[in-house]
Amino acid sequence: MEIEKHKINYRSAGMEDIEILVEYRVRFLNECFNHPEDEDTKTIRKELETYFPKVIPSKDFIAWLAEYDRRVIGVGGMVV
């Protein structure tokens, strides 16, 4: 699929995006460390599901999503 750059929408992540943020973070960690989905991954998922609801409202963590054709195609985040 060829992406038309001018049709990419960027928006800040909110509480409704926690599931997406968790999924992208787990995929990133698994890819970087060549780590399969296992019990450790389940633990990380649970910790992130607890972490994001605390730090998004406090703005201690900010993230942006890139969307194309109503699908998230990229995520960037930063701990402040």
Secondary structure, DSSP 8 states (H G I E B T S, - for coil): ----GGG-EEEE--GGGHHHHHHHHHHHHHHHTT--SSHHHHHHHHHHHHHHHHHHHHTSEEEEEEEETTEEEEEEEEE-
